[in-house]
Amino acid sequence: MTKKLPFTLEQAKTWRETFPTPFYIYDEAGIRLCVERLKRAFAWNPGFREYFAVKATPNPTILRLLSSLGCGTDCASAPEVEMSVRCGIRGDGIMFSSNETTEREYRAAVEAGAIINLDDITQIDILERACGVPETVCCRYNPGEFAIANDIMGHQYDSKFGMTKPQLFEALALLRSKGARRFGVHAMMTSNSLDTDYYPTLARELFLLALEIREKIGITLSFIDLSGGLGIPYLPEEQPLDIGAVGEGVRRAYDELLAANGITLSLYTELGRYITGPYGWLLTSAIGEKHIYKDYVGVDASASDLMRPAMYGAYHHITVLGKEALPPAGTVDVVGSLCENNDKFAVDRPLPKVEAGDILVIHDAGAHGHSMGYNYNGRLRCAELLLTQAGEVRMIRRAETMADYFATLDVDPEFPL
Ligand SMILES: *Cc1c(COP(=O)(O)O)cnc(C)c1O
């Protein structure tokens, strides 16, 4: 299967005249469709809401677009909360799912009216000292072990997140004694899962937990947050998740365990990758070829623009724009310019012959792409563009400049040493 693009070589060449490569471009139409499909899949649940994981694509234009479609934001830091507020998102439109949180961060989140999702029982003290226990709170659960169809799916014993079951019960009761009145439970067991059963299995586990919480401590949960973790097909031979089937699977568990036992609650998701991942691309120009013990293609982007391949060995599909139909001319490593040998977007990748100036498109870069960028080797972070539904291109983040790079430094020659 070839990966489709919502733009052509001619368009990309025109954009490059105004916005030098590398840059990211996001597809508004694709993101809209994705959110609409998600909402349809969970339309049966009263109060269903997606809280977009801001860390995936922290851009105000993207957040405003998602907000217009009814999404809230999932934040983990004061700046992410601030970005949400500046985009008009506040109150229960913000889920604050942080960990190792300081009083200052709790104050910022509570000031914005965010729902606080506590990662640990010891955080209750910190929250209380910071600003008191709010009326609505959520607790993050770590079941220790999590299986799909008898397949252990990532042991959670070495995961730093969440509370054990006894801690969760104790935390909920403690929060109630300190004035909380509405409660939720959150759990995230995986990331980038293409398994249709992941959400239904997680939901079943959390619904059983909700029944146990009601029975043991008399608290009826108001919401359950299934968090993020739904995957996207990075490999061309992978198929996208059938989100309708995911929603149906969760509905069956809900009917069987909650509705049948007289519980009505809202379901929340905190998807990041699933919402924007496939609808963002990193465009980069080829510098040239290099042939030593292996064959290389050098490009003007580097791991500082997209670190997933260097950090996780993640696969990102690459298209040489305009040469989609050509057969591979050999296998190459596609490399950036950092003084680090892991600065490779692809290793031993079959590609057609690449010439200097060719535009390479790195696919599925819309989430955890630009947001993980950094300034190593004095590389400046690149621009982000939006391809609007109307087919226009808008710059939604300019590229960093030399002045930005020096803004936090003191280079005053009079500075006494
Ligand atoms: C990272 C994260 C998400 C989003 O994860 P995706 O893999 O992008 O769906 C959601 N919630 C929390 C708490 C996270 O840490």
The ligand as an SDF file (V2000), in Angstrom:
LIG
                    3D

 15 15  0  0  0  0  0  0  0  0999 V2000
    1.2560   10.7500   26.1920 C   0  0  0  0  0  0  0  0  0  0  0  0
   -0.0360   10.7090   26.8920 C   0  0  0  0  0  0  0  0  0  0  0  0
   -1.2340   10.6940   26.1640 C   0  0  0  0  0  0  0  0  0  0  0  0
   -1.2770   10.6240   24.6630 C   0  0  0  0  0  0  0  0  0  0  0  0
   -0.6540    9.5100   24.1810 O   0  0  0  0  0  0  0  0  0  0  0  0
   -0.8070    9.0980   22.6370 P   0  0  0  0  0  0  0  0  0  0  0  0
    0.0950    7.9160   22.5110 O   0  0  0  0  0  0  0  0  0  0  0  0
   -0.3510   10.2590   21.8350 O   0  0  0  0  0  0  0  0  0  0  0  0
   -2.2390    8.7810   22.4100 O   0  0  0  0  0  0  0  0  0  0  0  0
   -2.4040   10.7410   26.8660 C   0  0  0  0  0  0  0  0  0  0  0  0
   -2.4280   10.7940   28.2260 N   0  0  0  0  0  0  0  0  0  0  0  0
   -1.2940   10.8100   28.9580 C   0  0  0  0  0  0  0  0  0  0  0  0
   -1.3950   10.8980   30.4340 C   0  0  0  0  0  0  0  0  0  0  0  0
   -0.0700   10.7660   28.3120 C   0  0  0  0  0  0  0  0  0  0  0  0
    1.0560   10.7720   29.0480 O   0  0  0  0  0  0  0  0  0  0  0  0
  1  2  1  0
  2  3  1  0
  2 14  2  0
  3  4  1  0
  3 10  2  0
  4  5  1  0
  5  6  1  0
  6  7  2  0
  6  8  1  0
  6  9  1  0
 10 11  1  0
 11 12  2  0
 12 13  1  0
 12 14  1  0
 14 15  1  0
M  END
$$$$
